Amino acid sequence: MWFYFGPAFVASVAYIDPGNFATNIAAGSDFGYRLLWVLLWSNAMAILIQYLSGKLGIATGRTLPQNCRACFSRPVNLLLWVAAELAALATDLAEFLGAALGFYLLFGLPLLPAALLTGVLVFAILAVERLGFRRLEYLIMGFVGVIGAAYGVEVLLAKPDWGAIARAVVVPRVDSNSIYLAVGMLGATVMPHVVYLHSALVLPRRGDGNPARNHRHRRLELADVFLAMNGAWLINSAMVVMAAAVFFHRGLPVRSIEEAHHTLLPLLGPGAATAFALALLCSGLSSSTVGTMAGQV
């Protein structure tokens, strides 16, 4: 059964990329726990979208771009290709910058050398695929684990109000001031490039396309998606919770990732600030790798 787990965890990296850091920290520092419900419903949508992408690959034996080419006219396919490439470029740029900022916050490395180092490391991570794609999946899953552990530490240090968190998750609240940030959180959560990628990631496990095997594969892929996307949801929620508990309740609006790191240092100590920077670095490296993989589909 474990053989089928992995594609959704690779795709989930895009849901905890540096763009999510920025929007979630802004949401928590400006509005406290109020927008946690947005993440819950965004995650439900992400589960549906990623499952359908994986299911398409399992059912047809082709990626989403290959299915588009078979079903649509040349002008439509050209438009879809341009949109997909622009989306991949835009997200990859933010992810590379996030990794570079992580190097700067952790080691004081200037942004230009840090960006170049990020590029080298991304190609090195992609080269792991030559040892077997499963090893690359494990490496990316390791990055996700580090991000989750880092935010787990930060939430424990922040000592949030769990009752208020539970209410904010299940009770929708939005007003004219928070609506734009809520839309930004939704946009940062659902990533188009991994919809293309996920349909390709399931293919090596498909085998000969036997209907009984495909049916079992589809059910296990649903479990894979459910676990991976809920893991990403917990990490995103932890970002908002940390920002709300540390910044909002102290009346400290935070406008950038760098400002959040520097503000954490005196409030929660160097351990929390280091965990924050390490999570950002792992997020940037892993999401840059996944973005590059998506561009190759």
C-alpha positions as CSV (number, residue, x, y, z in Angstrom):
1,M,0.0,0.0,0.0
2,W,2.8,2.4,0.8
3,F,4.0,2.1,-2.8
4,Y,1.1,4.3,-3.9
5,F,1.7,7.1,-1.4
6,G,3.9,10.0,-2.5
7,P,2.4,12.0,-5.5
8,A,0.1,14.0,-3.3
9,F,2.8,14.8,-0.8
10,V,5.0,16.2,-3.7
11,A,2.0,18.3,-4.9
12,S,1.3,19.5,-1.4
13,V,4.6,21.4,-1.3
14,A,3.0,24.0,-3.6
15,Y,0.4,24.6,-0.9
16,I,3.0,25.6,1.7
17,D,5.3,27.7,-0.4
18,P,6.7,31.1,0.5
19,G,3.6,32.8,-0.9
20,N,1.6,31.0,1.8
21,F,4.0,32.3,4.4
22,A,3.4,35.9,3.4
23,T,-0.4,35.7,3.1
24,N,-0.9,33.6,6.3
25,I,1.3,35.7,8.4
26,A,-0.4,38.9,7.2
27,A,-3.8,37.3,7.9
28,G,-2.8,36.3,11.4
29,S,-1.1,39.5,12.3
30,D,-3.9,41.7,11.0
31,F,-7.0,39.7,11.9
32,G,-6.0,37.2,14.5
33,Y,-7.7,33.8,14.1
34,R,-10.6,35.2,12.2
35,L,-9.7,33.9,8.7
36,L,-8.8,30.3,9.7
37,W,-12.1,29.1,8.2
38,V,-10.8,30.2,4.7
39,L,-8.0,27.7,5.0
40,L,-10.5,24.9,5.9
41,W,-12.6,25.4,2.8
42,S,-9.6,26.2,0.6
43,N,-8.2,22.8,1.6
44,A,-11.5,21.0,0.8
45,M,-11.3,22.5,-2.7
46,A,-7.6,21.5,-3.0
47,I,-8.4,17.9,-2.0
48,L,-11.1,17.7,-4.8
49,I,-8.9,19.3,-7.4
50,Q,-5.8,17.2,-6.7
51,Y,-7.8,14.0,-6.5
52,L,-9.4,14.7,-9.9
53,S,-6.0,15.4,-11.4
54,G,-4.6,12.1,-10.0
55,K,-7.7,10.3,-11.1
56,L,-7.4,11.6,-14.6
57,G,-3.9,10.2,-14.9
58,I,-4.9,6.8,-13.4
59,A,-8.0,6.5,-15.7
60,T,-6.4,7.6,-19.0
61,G,-2.7,6.8,-18.6
62,R,-2.0,10.3,-19.8
63,T,-1.1,13.6,-18.1
64,L,-3.5,16.5,-18.1
65,P,-1.6,18.4,-20.9
66,Q,-1.7,15.2,-23.0
67,N,-5.4,14.9,-22.5
68,C,-5.9,18.6,-23.3
69,R,-4.0,18.1,-26.6
70,A,-6.2,15.1,-27.5
71,C,-9.5,16.9,-26.7
72,F,-9.0,20.6,-27.7
73,S,-8.1,22.5,-30.8
74,R,-4.6,23.9,-31.5
75,P,-5.6,27.5,-30.6
76,V,-7.1,26.4,-27.3
77,N,-4.1,24.3,-26.4
78,L,-1.8,27.2,-27.2
79,L,-3.8,29.4,-24.9
80,L,-3.7,26.8,-22.1
81,W,0.0,26.2,-22.6
82,V,0.8,30.0,-22.3
83,A,-1.4,30.3,-19.2
84,A,0.3,27.2,-17.6
85,E,3.8,28.5,-18.3
86,L,3.0,31.9,-17.0
87,A,1.6,30.4,-13.8
88,A,4.7,28.2,-13.4
89,L,7.0,31.1,-14.0
90,A,5.2,33.4,-11.5
91,T,5.1,30.8,-8.7
92,D,8.7,29.6,-9.3
93,L,10.0,33.2,-9.0
94,A,8.3,33.7,-5.6
95,E,9.6,30.3,-4.5
96,F,13.2,31.0,-5.5
97,L,13.0,34.4,-3.7
98,G,11.6,32.6,-0.6
99,A,14.5,30.2,-0.5
100,A,17.0,33.0,-1.0
101,L,15.4,34.9,1.8
102,G,15.7,31.8,4.0
103,F,19.4,31.7,3.3
104,Y,19.7,35.3,4.2
105,L,17.8,35.0,7.5
106,L,19.6,31.8,8.5
107,F,23.2,32.6,7.4
108,G,23.2,36.3,6.5
109,L,23.9,35.4,2.8
110,P,23.2,38.3,0.4
111,L,20.1,37.7,-1.8
112,L,21.9,37.5,-5.2
113,P,24.4,34.8,-4.1
114,A,21.6,33.1,-2.1
115,A,19.4,33.0,-5.3
116,L,22.2,31.5,-7.3
117,L,22.8,28.9,-4.6
118,T,19.1,28.1,-4.6
119,G,19.3,27.4,-8.3
120,V,22.3,25.1,-7.9
121,L,20.5,23.2,-5.0
122,V,17.3,22.8,-7.0
123,F,19.2,21.2,-9.8
124,A,21.0,19.0,-7.3
125,I,17.7,17.9,-5.8
126,L,16.3,17.2,-9.2
127,A,19.4,15.1,-9.9
128,V,18.3,12.7,-7.1
129,E,15.7,11.4,-9.5
130,R,18.5,9.5,-11.3
131,L,18.8,7.3,-8.2
132,G,15.1,6.6,-8.5
133,F,12.0,8.8,-8.4
134,R,11.0,7.3,-5.1
135,R,14.1,8.8,-3.5
136,L,13.2,12.2,-4.8
137,E,9.7,11.8,-3.3
138,Y,11.2,10.9,0.1
139,L,13.5,13.9,0.0
140,I,10.6,16.3,-0.7
141,M,8.4,14.6,2.0
142,G,11.4,15.2,4.3
143,F,11.2,18.9,3.5
144,V,7.5,18.9,4.3
145,G,8.2,17.1,7.6
146,V,10.8,19.8,8.6
147,I,8.3,22.6,7.8
148,G,5.6,20.9,9.9
149,A,8.0,20.3,12.8
150,A,9.3,23.9,12.7
151,Y,5.8,25.4,12.9
152,G,4.7,22.8,15.5
153,V,7.5,24.2,17.7
154,E,6.5,27.8,17.0
155,V,2.8,27.2,17.9
156,L,3.8,25.5,21.2
157,L,6.0,28.4,22.1
158,A,3.3,30.9,21.1
159,K,0.7,29.3,23.5
160,P,-2.4,30.2,21.5
161,D,-6.0,30.3,22.6
162,W,-7.3,26.9,21.4
163,G,-10.9,27.7,22.1
164,A,-10.8,30.8,19.9
165,I,-9.0,28.7,17.2
166,A,-11.7,26.1,17.2
167,R,-14.4,28.8,16.8
168,A,-12.6,30.6,14.0
169,V,-12.2,27.3,12.0
170,V,-15.9,26.5,11.9
171,V,-17.5,30.0,12.1
172,P,-17.0,32.0,8.9
173,R,-16.3,35.7,9.6
174,V,-15.4,38.2,6.9
175,D,-15.8,42.0,6.4
176,S,-14.8,44.7,4.0
177,N,-11.3,44.9,5.6
178,S,-10.5,41.2,5.4
179,I,-12.1,40.2,2.2
180,Y,-9.1,40.9,0.0
181,L,-6.7,39.0,2.3
182,A,-9.2,36.1,2.3
183,V,-9.1,36.0,-1.5
184,G,-5.3,36.1,-1.3
185,M,-5.3,33.1,1.0
186,L,-7.5,31.2,-1.3
187,G,-5.3,32.1,-4.3
188,A,-2.1,31.1,-2.4
189,T,-3.6,27.8,-1.4
190,V,-4.8,26.4,-4.8
191,M,-1.8,26.2,-7.2
192,P,-2.4,25.5,-10.9
193,H,1.0,24.1,-11.8
194,V,0.6,21.1,-9.5
195,V,-2.7,20.2,-11.0
196,Y,-0.8,19.5,-14.2
197,L,2.0,17.8,-12.3
198,H,-0.1,15.5,-10.2
199,S,-1.6,13.8,-13.2
200,A,2.0,12.9,-14.3
201,L,3.2,11.8,-10.9
202,V,0.7,8.9,-10.6
203,L,1.6,7.4,-14.0
204,P,4.7,5.3,-12.9
205,R,2.4,3.5,-10.4
206,R,-0.3,2.8,-12.9
207,G,1.2,-0.4,-14.4
208,D,-0.5,-2.0,-17.3
209,G,-3.9,-0.2,-16.8
210,N,-5.7,-3.3,-15.5
211,P,-9.2,-2.1,-14.4
212,A,-9.0,-3.8,-11.0
213,R,-5.5,-2.4,-10.3
214,N,-6.6,1.1,-11.5
215,H,-9.6,0.9,-9.1
216,R,-7.3,0.1,-6.1
217,H,-4.9,2.7,-7.3
218,R,-7.6,5.3,-7.4
219,R,-8.8,4.5,-3.8
220,L,-5.3,4.7,-2.4
221,E,-4.6,7.9,-4.3
222,L,-7.6,9.4,-2.6
223,A,-6.1,8.4,0.7
224,D,-2.8,9.9,-0.4
225,V,-4.4,13.2,-1.3
226,F,-6.5,13.3,1.9
227,L,-3.4,12.8,4.1
228,A,-1.1,15.2,2.2
229,M,-3.6,18.0,1.7
230,N,-4.7,17.9,5.4
231,G,-1.1,18.0,6.4
232,A,-0.6,21.1,4.3
233,W,-3.8,22.6,5.8
234,L,-2.4,22.0,9.4
235,I,0.8,23.7,8.4
236,N,-1.0,26.7,6.9
237,S,-3.2,27.0,9.9
238,A,-0.2,26.9,12.2
239,M,1.2,29.9,10.3
240,V,-1.9,31.9,11.0
241,V,-2.1,30.7,14.6
242,M,1.5,31.6,15.3
243,A,1.1,35.1,13.7
244,A,-2.2,35.7,15.6
245,A,-0.9,34.6,19.0
246,V,2.5,36.4,18.7
247,F,1.8,39.5,16.6
248,F,-2.0,40.3,16.6
249,H,-2.5,39.9,20.3
250,R,0.5,42.2,21.0
251,G,-0.8,44.8,18.5
252,L,2.2,44.3,16.1
253,P,1.1,44.3,12.5
254,V,3.7,42.6,10.3
255,R,4.1,43.5,6.7
256,S,6.9,41.1,5.5
257,I,8.5,37.8,6.1
258,E,11.7,39.4,7.1
259,E,9.9,41.6,9.6
260,A,8.1,38.6,11.1
261,H,11.5,36.8,11.6
262,H,13.1,39.8,13.3
263,T,10.0,40.3,15.5
264,L,10.0,36.7,16.6
265,L,13.5,36.9,17.9
266,P,12.9,39.0,21.0
267,L,9.3,37.7,21.6
268,L,9.8,33.9,21.4
269,G,13.6,33.6,21.4
270,P,16.3,32.6,18.9
271,G,14.9,29.0,18.7
272,A,11.6,30.2,17.2
273,A,13.3,32.6,14.8
274,T,15.7,29.9,13.6
275,A,12.8,27.4,13.2
276,F,10.9,30.1,11.1
277,A,13.9,30.7,8.8
278,L,14.5,27.0,8.4
279,A,10.9,26.3,7.5
280,L,11.1,29.2,4.9
281,L,14.3,27.7,3.4
282,C,12.8,24.2,3.2
283,S,9.6,25.6,1.7
284,G,11.5,27.6,-0.9
285,L,13.8,24.8,-1.9
286,S,11.1,22.1,-2.1
287,S,8.5,24.3,-3.9
288,S,11.1,25.6,-6.4
289,T,11.9,21.9,-7.2
290,V,8.3,21.0,-7.6
291,G,7.7,24.1,-9.7
292,T,10.5,23.1,-12.0
293,M,9.2,19.6,-12.2
294,A,5.7,21.0,-13.2
295,G,7.3,23.0,-16.0
296,Q,8.6,19.7,-17.5
297,V,5.2,18.0,-17.7
